[in-house]
């Protein structure tokens, strides 16, 4: 069904099958079969629905469409290896003096964004993909900064030659959000009016403000249209913001383990984390720069948050009720269980790379995230977009459960968008989008290649 006056064909949701995760690439014949299913769905779809619906699920947790599931398409016999990574990379910095108008009405100037790039921008300048990080991420998505460095970027397994975000085909960009603490302007940056770190004088920001700053960066790089935006968790918030605030500048959108609005439960967890930081006497009202930082508060905040990123099956499998150092309980108030030691380690490690004030500001921005609230409904918001969508959720994710992704897929279906959605089986919880890369890679490869003749 073609909307009057529009060149966009109305297409309902279909799925990319979990059983295809054995594959990194498919043959052109198989890929044509996969995306050809979308055409058959047009006839089955019927009239646009205006009410919000909870979509039904097929077997394997896939979105029901009334057409053959992709799992019924014969699988290719050979998988393509992941390929080499991007190697040594360097963080770059873009600074501009023009004031950035924030949603609160405040202005921020100057603004600096830290960013990294991988691959080569083609002559047409139309092969750029913007990766969008989650709460604790940064611009360093792939590779290493030093030859002896062991820790790689936060999505290293996904970026590089022959990998899903293939640097032989695409120009990959990743920037640290404003409000962050890894090179972009944030509460730890110097306030030009005082010559001292902003602290809590830094203006409250939103997801929209983060994306507005990214849009400035993309313009400075000479890119008019992004081939794709991709992100998980808070990165998915940003991807949705790109799709609706800058629809003419985004061709494809990849959403992983995300939601169209922060739930009451998510706001509650974030609030507890902020309270832990602000209750630490070393927080000093946010003016702790040059003094001992609130490491205890930030550690507790990270411990709380980290639990929400995992799943009960994963915790049971990894720790159960095992004691850390003794064969039996010692009847002490000190930590004894392995899970306690693990959470302590996570909290301490987080202190080495993150700023407490940035945690406050970024989690507050997440709390404010409400796409349907801004436009009146989720469907009204998504009607602004003309992009193709790939949406992946994970069945053990209880922070942003599959129902959140299914709701987005249903709303997109009602708008006539081309959307592919599946709920993948993983025990890794919310963190699955970061750690279960082999599970999602085949779907990303197929989705991105389908819209790019040069990279099939």
N, C-alpha and C positions, 0 to 999 in steps of 0.2 A: 504494500500500500504506500503510495507516494503522497506526501503532504503537499497540498496545493501551494504553488509558488516556491517550492523548495526542491533542491536537487538531491536531497538526502532520502534514501529509501528506508522506510520503517521496518525494522527487523527486531524480532524478539530475542530473548536470551537463549543461548545454547551452552554446551559445556565442553571443556577440555578434560578428557577422562583421566582419572587417577591412574588407570592402567597404562597410560602412555608414558609414565615416568621412567620406563626403562630406556627411553629414547632421548637423544640429544637433538637429532634431526630426523626428518622424514623425507621421503622422496617427493618430488614435485607432484606425482600422481596422488600420493596419499594426502599431501597437504591440500590439493585441490578438492579432494573428497571431503576433507574436514570442513573447509570453509564453504564448500558447496551446500552443506547441510543448512546453512543460514538461509539460503534461498527457499528451501522447502518449508522453512518455518514461517515465511511471510504469509503463505496461504493459510497456515494453521492458526495464525495469530488472531485474526478477527479484529474487532473494533478496539480502539484505544480505551483502556479503563482509566477512570479518573479517581477512583477510591484507592486508599492505601491498602495493600493486601499483604498477607504473610504467604510467601510462595511455598508451594508444596515441594517435597523432595522425592527424587527417584531413588533407586537403589544406589549405593555407594555415595549417597549424600549429594548427588548432582542436581542441578536445577531442572525441574520437570518442564518439558517443552512440547511434548506430544509428537516429537520426531525421534529418529534413532539416536541413541546415545553414542558418543564418540568412541566409547570402549568397544563398540561392535565393529569398528574399522580395523582391518588387519594391521598388526604392528610390524614395523620394519625389523629385520633380523639383527642388524648391527647398530651399535651406538657409536657416535663420534666422540672421541676423547675430549676432555675438558680443555686441553691445550695449555700453553704456558701463560703465566700471568703477565702483568704490565711491567714488572721489574721496578727499577728505581723511579720515584716520582718526586715532584717538588710542589709544595703548596704555594699558590700565588695569592696576591691581594689586590683587590680593586677598591679604590677610595674615590668618592665623589663629594663635592661640597654642597650640591643642591639639597635643600631640606627634604627629608622624607616625611610626608604627611601621614600620621598614624590614624587608625580608626578612632582613637580616643580624642582626637583633635590636637594632640601634642605633635611637635615636630622634632625630628632627630637629624642633627647635622654636626659634623660630617659623618658619613656612613662608610664603613669598611666591611667588605665581605671577603672572607678567606675561601678559596676554591681550588680545586684540582681538576685537571682535564686528562683524558686518556684517549688515544686514537687521534685521527686527523679529520678536521673539518673539510668537507669536500668543496669543490668549486661552486656548486649551487648553494652551499651553506644550508642544506636541508636535511642533514643526517645527524643532528645533535639530539642527544637524549640527556635529560636532566634527572639525576638521582637525588632523592629527597630523604634525608635521614630522620631517624626517630629521636626521642628525647635525649638520649645520651650519646648520640652519634656526632659526627663532624664532617669536614670536607674530605677526610682521608678515607675514601671508599675502597681503594685497592692499592696493591704494591707496597713498597717499603721506602722509607726516607733515607736509609743508610744501608750500605752493603752488609753490615753485621747485624742489622735489626731483625729480630725474629718475629715480632708481631706485625701482621699485615693489616691492610685496611679492613673496615668492618664488613664489606661485601666482596672481599677479594675473590672468592670462588666464583662469583658471578660476572666479573669484569676482566676482559682480556681477549686475546686472539682465540677464536673458536669457542668462547664462553657465551652464555646467553646475551650479555651486553658486549657484543663482539666488536673489539676495537679494529678489526679488519674492515668492518662495515660502518661503524658508528663513531661519532665524536661524543664521548661521555664527559659530562660535567657534574661535579658535586660541590655544593657550597655549604659552609657552616651557616646556620640561621642567625639572624640578628637576635640579640639576647643571649647568644651562646658564649662560650669561653675558650674557643679554639681559633682565635684570630679575627672573628667578626665582632662588630661593635656590640657590646653588652654591658652589664652593670660593672664589670671589672675594668672597662675602658676608661680613659681619662675624659672627664667632662671639660670641654674647652672653656666653659665659663668659670670654672674653679681651679683647673689644673690638677684636680684630684680625681680618683676613681668615682664614677657615678654612685655606686652603691644603690640604695633604694631611691635615689633621685633619678635613676633611670626610668623612663616612662614605661608604663604597662603596655605590653604588645599583644598582638593577636596572630593567629595563623595567617590572616589576610595581610598583615604587615610584613610577615616573613616572606610571603610570596611577592609582595610589592617590591621588596628589596631585591629579590631574585630576578624579577622582571627587568629592573634597572641593569643588573649584571648581564643578563642575556642581550640586552640592547647594546651594551658596551662591547660585547664580543662580536657584534655585527650579525647577530642571528635574528631573523624575523619570525620564523616559525620553528618550533621544536618538533622533531619527529615523534618524540614521546616524552612523557614524564612518568616516573615510577617511584613508588615509595611504600613502605610498610609502616603500620602503626601511625604515629604522628606524621610520618612521611606520606602516608595515604591521605591524611587531612590536607596536606599541602597539594597533593596531586589533584584532589577534588576541587580545591580552591583555584588552581591553575585552569582546570577544565571549565569552571563556571565564571571566573572573573576575567579570563583571557581566552575565550573559546576560539578566537580566530588564530591563536598562536600555538595551539596544541593539536596534533593529529591523532595521537594514540595515548591512552592512559592505562597504567598498570597499578592496580590497588591490591595490596597484600595485608591481610590481618588488620583491617581498619574499620572505621565507622563514619557515618555522616554527621554524627554529633557525639559529644562526650556524655556518657550515661551518668546517672546519679551515683552509681557505685564507683565509677572512675573518678568522679569529682571527690568522692569521699576518701579514696585512697590517696589522691594527690594532696588533699587537705591535711591528712595525718602526716604525710611526709614533710609538708611545709611547717607544720606545727613543731615537728621534731627539730628542724633547723632553727626556727625562731625561738625555741625554748632553750637552746644552747647558750649559756652566758657568753661564750666567745663570739656569738653572732654580732653583738654590739649594735643592734639596730641596722645591720647591713654595712656598718663602717669598720669592718675588721681588716681591711687591706693595710699591710704594714704591721699587723698584729697576728697573734695565733688565730687561725681560722676555726670555724665551728665544725671540727672534724667529727665530733661525736654525733652531732645532730644530722650532718650529711650522711654519715655511715648508717644511722638508723633509717633515714629516709630511703637510702638505697636498698637496705635489707627488706624493708616493706615492699618497695617497688619490685624488687627481684622476685619475690614470692609470686607476685601476680603475673610474671612473665613465664613461669614454669607451670607444670601440671602435677596433679596428685600422683598419677601413675609414674611419671618421671622421677618425682621425689622418692616414691616408695622403692623404685627400682635402683636408684643410685645410693640412697641412704638408709631407707627403712628406719628401724629404731637402733641402728648400730651406734655403739659408743666410739668416741674418737681415740682415746688413749688408754683406756682401762678395760679389762674383761667383764667387769660388773660395776653397777652403780656405786658411787662413793658417798651418797647422802650429803651432798654439798649443794650450795646455791651457784657455784661456778658452772661454766658450760661443760657438758659431758658428751652430748650427742654429736655425731658427725655433722648433722645438718646445722647445728649451732656454729661449729667451726667454719663451715662453708659460708654461712651468711656473714660471719665476722670478716672473713677474707674478702668477700665481695664488697663489703662496706669500706674496708681499709683501701682496697685497690681503687675504688671509685674516687676516694679523696685525693689520690695522686694525679688525677687527670680532669677533675671537674670542679667547678666553682659553685659554692652553696647558693649565692644569689642568682646565678643562672638557673639553677634548679627551681628556685621560687618563681622566676619570671616565665620560664618555659612551661612549667606545669600549669601556671595560671592561664597562659595562652591556650593550652589544651582544654582547660575547663570551659573557656569561652566558646570553644568550637561548636557551632550549631548551624549547619548549612540549611536545613529545612526551616529553621526559625528565621533566618535572614530573608528568605524568599517566599515564605508563606507555606511552602510544602517542599518535600524532597523532589517530587516530580517537577514542580515549577523551577526549582534550581537547576535540575539536570537537563531541562529543555533548552537551557542556554548553550549547552555543549553540542558540538558537532563531531566529537571524537569517537573512535572505536575504544572499547573498554575490555580489559582482561581483569577479572576479579578472582582472587584466590583466598579462601579461608581455611582454617585448620580446626579439625574437630575437637581437639583438646584445649583450644584457646578459650579461656573463660574471662579474659580481660576484654577482648573484642570478639565475642562468640560468633559462630557462623551466621546466626540470625541477622546480625548487623550487615554482613556482606550480602546476604540474600535479599534484604530489604532494598539495598542499593541496586542490585541486579533487577529486582522487580520494577522499581521505579524507572530504571533505564529502559526496560522492556516496554513499559507503557509510553515512553516518549518516542519509541521507534528506533532507538539507538542500536548499533551493532555491538552486542555485549556477549562475552564468553565468561561463564562463571562455573567454578567447581569448588567443592568442599573436600580438602585433602585429609587423609588419615595420617596423623602424626602424634606421637606421645610427647613432643617437645613443648606443647603449650603455645603461648603467644610468641615465644622466641623461635618458633618453627620457621618463620619467614627469613630468619638470619642463619639458622643452623642446618635446616633440612633443604639445602640448596639443590641437591640432586632430585628431590621430589618435584620441585616446581620448575626446574630448568627446561625440560622439554616443552612445556606449555609456553614459557616465555619465548623460547626460540621460534616456535611455530607462529605465535601471535605477531611478533615483531617482523619476522620474515614475510608474512603474508601481505604486509603493506609496503614491502620494499623489494622491487624486482632485482635490484643489484645484489641482494644478500640472501637469496634463497638457496 
